[in-house]
Amino acid sequence: MTDVYSIGEMVIDFIPGSEQASYIRKAGGAPANVVIAVAKNGLEASMCCKVGDDDFGHFLMDTLKEYHVTAACPKLCGEAITTMAFVTLAEDGERKFTFARKPGADMFLSEDEVKEEDIENSVIVHAGSCSLSAEPVGSATAKALRLGHEKGKLVSFDVNYRNLMWNDDIQACTAAVMKILPYVDMLKISEEEVEMMGGEAALPELMKKYGITVIIETLGADGAQAFINGEVIRIHGHKVKAVDATGAGDAFWGGFLSKLRFEGIESPADLTPEVVKAAMEYGNVSGCICVQGKGAIVSIPTREQIEEYREKYGI
């Protein structure tokens, strides 16, 4: 049984390192980062994706292999489909992306590449909204989430709006997200993306309509908050050395899902405010450690690092 099955196309970011002209590679895209975070927590993870048959694509596949993430349907495409990004962190923590190239035309998964047995043999099905950016991958992602829902799995979705993928069409992105919400149990969303969904005031009604748990993820002093079963849960941020960094939100969610599995959570019915709060605390520590490491894939923490951090700060 696989703890977390994740689906989506990949983006690979290069993050400036501490030395001049040096860069730290991060196997990008929330689906990959989440399963790597889960794997670093000692859980079983499976990734369904396509990557380019180039240096960046091979780096991603090597990274997944290094952390024992099973490639459910590895596809090396002839045309480069990964994207190189130079990420600059300003003093206030704001990120600036400079993309070297856009994904190729053959980057998207098709429905037949999503295998029912992979979902049947998983506990949590996860996807990121980059994978809804165009057809046919939108239908592939919807199929994975729908099957997960029908089979009683925990279905996780990360709203991750990128202008690169949507050409500034926020309405199209929002429509694609709304289309799959009936299948989703747990939704991760940033403060900026809350506005896409109608603002924070609209979240309680959205939760009531679809019966889902929404986590608004921020890092640093703001912490995070959740909307679940009519309750609002807020947790404070922990000690960090930066406000934001690429990959930290994915570390947050990977830690969150890992905590659910540590506690034996296997179905949407098992989600309670108490369980969600504990998972948020664990995930927030994971994200904060990742921030301290500048968000590169190598800084996504292991379970041992998370526990050491919790003990050190009495969390």
C-alpha positions as CSV (number, residue, x, y, z in Angstrom):
1,M,0.0,0.0,0.0
2,T,1.3,3.4,-1.0
3,D,0.9,6.2,1.5
4,V,0.8,9.0,-1.0
5,Y,0.2,8.9,-4.8
6,S,0.8,12.2,-6.6
7,I,0.1,13.3,-10.1
8,G,1.2,16.3,-12.2
9,E,3.7,17.8,-14.7
10,M,6.9,19.1,-13.3
11,V,8.7,22.4,-13.2
12,I,12.3,22.4,-12.1
13,D,13.6,25.5,-10.4
14,F,17.2,26.7,-9.9
15,I,17.6,28.6,-6.7
16,P,20.6,30.9,-6.2
17,G,23.1,29.5,-3.7
18,S,25.3,31.2,-1.3
19,E,28.3,31.3,-3.6
20,Q,28.5,33.5,-6.6
21,A,27.3,31.8,-9.8
22,S,26.3,28.7,-7.9
23,Y,22.8,27.3,-8.0
24,I,20.9,24.7,-5.9
25,R,18.6,22.4,-7.9
26,K,15.0,21.9,-6.7
27,A,12.9,19.3,-8.4
28,G,10.0,21.5,-8.7
29,G,6.2,21.3,-8.9
30,A,4.2,20.6,-5.8
31,P,3.4,17.0,-6.8
32,A,7.1,16.0,-6.8
33,N,8.0,18.1,-3.8
34,V,5.2,16.7,-1.7
35,V,6.0,13.1,-2.4
36,I,9.7,13.7,-1.7
37,A,8.8,15.4,1.6
38,V,6.6,12.3,2.4
39,A,9.5,10.0,1.5
40,K,11.9,11.9,3.7
41,N,9.4,11.2,6.5
42,G,9.9,7.5,5.9
43,L,6.6,6.9,4.1
44,E,5.8,5.2,0.8
45,A,5.3,7.6,-2.1
46,S,4.4,7.2,-5.8
47,M,4.7,9.8,-8.6
48,C,2.8,9.8,-11.9
49,C,4.4,12.3,-14.3
50,K,6.1,13.2,-17.6
51,V,9.5,14.8,-17.8
52,G,11.7,16.1,-20.6
53,D,14.5,13.8,-21.9
54,D,17.1,16.4,-21.0
55,D,19.4,17.3,-18.1
56,F,16.6,18.8,-16.0
57,G,14.2,15.9,-16.6
58,H,16.9,13.3,-15.8
59,F,17.7,15.3,-12.6
60,L,14.1,15.1,-11.5
61,M,13.9,11.3,-12.1
62,D,17.2,10.8,-10.3
63,T,15.9,12.9,-7.3
64,L,12.8,10.8,-7.1
65,K,14.9,7.6,-7.3
66,E,17.2,8.9,-4.6
67,Y,14.4,9.3,-2.1
68,H,12.8,5.9,-3.1
69,V,9.8,7.5,-4.8
70,T,8.2,5.0,-7.2
71,A,7.6,6.4,-10.7
72,A,4.1,5.1,-11.5
73,C,4.3,6.0,-15.2
74,P,7.7,7.6,-16.0
75,K,7.7,9.2,-19.4
76,L,10.7,10.8,-21.0
77,C,9.5,13.1,-23.7
78,G,11.7,14.1,-26.7
79,E,10.8,17.7,-26.4
80,A,12.0,19.4,-23.2
81,I,9.1,20.0,-20.9
82,T,10.7,21.1,-17.8
83,T,11.3,24.8,-17.0
84,M,14.4,26.4,-15.6
85,A,13.7,29.3,-13.3
86,F,16.1,31.6,-11.6
87,V,14.6,32.6,-8.3
88,T,15.7,35.8,-6.5
89,L,14.7,36.4,-2.9
90,A,14.3,40.1,-1.9
91,E,15.1,41.3,1.6
92,D,11.4,41.3,2.5
93,G,11.1,37.7,1.4
94,E,9.4,38.4,-1.9
95,R,10.2,36.0,-4.8
96,K,11.0,37.0,-8.4
97,F,11.0,34.3,-11.0
98,T,12.9,34.6,-14.3
99,F,11.9,31.6,-16.6
100,A,14.4,30.4,-19.1
101,R,11.9,28.5,-21.2
102,K,8.3,27.4,-21.2
103,P,7.2,23.7,-21.1
104,G,7.0,21.9,-24.4
105,A,3.8,20.9,-26.1
106,D,4.0,17.2,-25.1
107,M,4.3,17.7,-21.4
108,F,0.8,16.7,-20.4
109,L,-0.4,13.3,-19.1
110,S,-3.4,11.6,-20.7
111,E,-6.2,9.9,-18.9
112,D,-5.0,6.4,-19.9
113,E,-1.7,7.1,-18.1
114,V,-3.5,7.3,-14.8
115,K,-3.8,3.7,-13.7
116,E,-6.8,2.7,-11.5
117,E,-4.7,0.1,-9.7
118,D,-2.2,2.8,-8.6
119,I,-5.0,4.8,-6.9
120,E,-6.5,1.6,-5.5
121,N,-3.2,0.8,-3.8
122,S,-2.8,4.2,-2.2
123,V,-4.2,5.9,0.9
124,I,-3.8,9.6,-0.2
125,V,-4.2,10.9,-3.7
126,H,-2.5,14.3,-4.3
127,A,-2.3,16.8,-7.2
128,G,-1.3,20.3,-7.8
129,S,-3.3,22.8,-9.9
130,C,-0.4,23.3,-12.4
131,S,-1.5,19.9,-13.6
132,L,-5.0,21.4,-14.5
133,S,-3.5,24.1,-16.7
134,A,-4.4,22.6,-20.1
135,E,-6.0,19.6,-21.7
136,P,-5.5,16.7,-21.8
137,V,-3.7,16.8,-18.5
138,G,-6.7,18.5,-16.9
139,S,-8.8,15.5,-17.5
140,A,-6.0,13.2,-16.3
141,T,-5.8,15.0,-13.0
142,A,-9.6,15.1,-12.7
143,K,-9.7,11.3,-13.3
144,A,-7.1,10.7,-10.6
145,L,-9.0,12.8,-8.1
146,R,-12.4,11.4,-9.1
147,L,-11.1,7.8,-8.7
148,G,-9.6,8.6,-5.4
149,H,-12.9,10.1,-4.2
150,E,-14.9,7.2,-5.5
151,K,-12.6,4.7,-3.8
152,G,-12.8,6.5,-0.4
153,K,-9.2,7.7,-0.5
154,L,-8.1,10.9,1.1
155,V,-7.9,13.4,-1.8
156,S,-5.5,16.3,-1.5
157,F,-5.2,19.3,-3.8
158,D,-2.8,22.2,-3.9
159,V,-4.0,25.3,-5.6
160,N,-0.8,26.6,-7.2
161,Y,-1.5,29.4,-9.6
162,R,1.4,30.3,-11.9
163,N,1.1,32.9,-14.6
164,L,3.5,30.8,-16.6
165,M,0.9,28.0,-16.9
166,W,-2.2,30.1,-17.3
167,N,-1.0,33.1,-19.3
168,D,-2.6,35.4,-16.7
169,D,-6.1,33.9,-17.2
170,I,-7.2,33.7,-13.6
171,Q,-10.8,32.9,-14.5
172,A,-9.8,29.8,-16.5
173,C,-7.6,28.7,-13.6
174,T,-10.4,29.2,-11.0
175,A,-12.9,27.4,-13.2
176,A,-10.6,24.4,-13.5
177,V,-10.1,24.3,-9.7
178,M,-13.9,24.6,-9.1
179,K,-14.5,21.7,-11.4
180,I,-12.6,19.2,-9.3
181,L,-13.6,20.5,-5.8
182,P,-16.4,17.8,-5.5
183,Y,-13.6,15.2,-5.4
184,V,-11.4,17.0,-2.9
185,D,-11.1,16.4,0.9
186,M,-8.2,18.7,1.7
187,L,-7.3,21.9,-0.1
188,K,-4.1,23.8,0.3
189,I,-4.2,27.4,-0.8
190,S,-2.1,30.5,-0.3
191,E,-3.3,33.9,0.8
192,E,-3.0,35.3,-2.7
193,E,-5.0,32.4,-4.2
194,V,-7.8,32.8,-1.6
195,E,-8.8,35.8,-3.6
196,M,-9.2,33.6,-6.7
197,M,-11.8,31.6,-4.8
198,G,-13.8,34.6,-3.9
199,G,-12.0,35.8,-0.8
200,E,-11.8,34.5,2.7
201,A,-15.4,35.3,3.4
202,A,-16.5,32.9,0.7
203,L,-14.5,29.9,2.2
204,P,-17.1,28.8,4.8
205,E,-19.8,28.5,2.2
206,L,-17.4,26.7,-0.1
207,M,-16.6,24.2,2.6
208,K,-20.2,23.6,3.4
209,K,-21.1,23.0,-0.2
210,Y,-18.3,20.6,-0.9
211,G,-17.5,19.3,2.6
212,I,-13.8,19.9,2.3
213,T,-11.1,21.1,4.6
214,V,-9.2,24.3,3.5
215,I,-5.8,25.1,4.8
216,I,-4.5,28.6,4.1
217,E,-0.7,28.2,4.1
218,T,1.6,31.0,5.0
219,L,5.0,30.8,6.6
220,G,6.8,32.9,9.1
221,A,5.1,34.8,11.9
222,D,1.6,34.4,10.2
223,G,1.5,30.7,10.6
224,A,-1.5,29.1,8.9
225,Q,-5.2,28.6,9.4
226,A,-7.8,26.0,8.5
227,F,-11.5,25.9,7.9
228,I,-13.0,22.5,8.8
229,N,-16.5,21.4,9.9
230,G,-17.5,25.0,10.6
231,E,-14.4,25.6,12.8
232,V,-11.5,27.9,12.1
233,I,-8.1,26.7,13.4
234,R,-5.1,29.0,13.6
235,I,-1.6,28.2,14.4
236,H,1.4,30.5,14.8
237,G,4.5,30.4,12.7
238,H,7.7,29.2,14.3
239,K,11.3,30.5,14.4
240,V,12.5,31.1,10.8
241,K,15.3,33.1,9.2
242,A,13.3,34.2,6.1
243,V,9.7,35.0,5.3
244,D,9.3,32.9,2.2
245,A,11.3,30.5,-0.1
246,T,10.5,28.3,-3.0
247,G,9.5,24.8,-1.9
248,A,8.6,25.7,1.7
249,G,4.8,25.4,1.0
250,D,5.4,22.0,-0.5
251,A,7.4,20.9,2.6
252,F,4.5,22.2,4.7
253,W,2.0,20.1,2.9
254,G,4.3,17.0,2.7
255,G,4.7,17.2,6.5
256,F,1.0,17.7,6.9
257,L,0.1,14.6,4.9
258,S,2.9,12.6,6.7
259,K,1.4,13.5,10.1
260,L,-2.0,12.2,9.0
261,R,-0.4,8.9,8.0
262,F,1.6,8.7,11.3
263,E,-1.7,9.0,13.1
264,G,-3.3,6.3,11.0
265,I,-5.7,8.5,9.2
266,E,-7.1,6.6,6.1
267,S,-10.4,8.2,5.1
268,P,-12.1,11.6,5.0
269,A,-14.3,10.5,7.9
270,D,-11.2,10.4,10.1
271,L,-10.5,14.1,9.7
272,T,-11.3,16.0,12.9
273,P,-10.3,19.5,13.9
274,E,-7.9,18.0,16.5
275,V,-6.2,15.9,13.8
276,V,-6.0,18.7,11.4
277,K,-4.5,21.1,14.0
278,A,-1.8,18.5,14.9
279,A,-1.0,17.9,11.2
280,M,-0.7,21.7,10.6
281,E,1.7,22.1,13.5
282,Y,3.9,19.4,12.1
283,G,3.7,20.7,8.6
284,N,4.4,24.2,9.6
285,V,7.6,23.1,11.3
286,S,8.6,21.2,8.1
287,G,8.0,24.3,6.0
288,C,9.9,26.5,8.4
289,I,12.9,24.2,8.3
290,C,12.7,24.3,4.6
291,V,12.7,28.1,4.6
292,Q,15.9,28.1,6.6
293,G,17.4,26.0,3.9
294,K,16.4,28.4,1.2
295,G,13.7,26.1,0.0
296,A,15.9,23.8,-2.2
297,I,14.9,20.2,-2.5
298,V,17.8,19.2,-0.3
299,S,16.4,21.3,2.6
300,I,13.1,19.6,2.8
301,P,13.5,18.1,6.2
302,T,13.5,14.4,7.3
303,R,11.3,13.2,10.1
304,E,14.2,13.2,12.5
305,Q,15.0,16.8,11.7
306,I,11.4,17.8,12.3
307,E,11.3,16.0,15.7
308,E,14.7,17.6,16.7
309,Y,13.3,21.0,15.8
310,R,10.1,20.4,17.8
311,E,12.1,19.3,20.8
312,K,14.5,22.3,20.6
313,Y,11.7,24.8,20.5
314,G,9.2,23.0,22.7
315,I,6.6,22.7,20.0
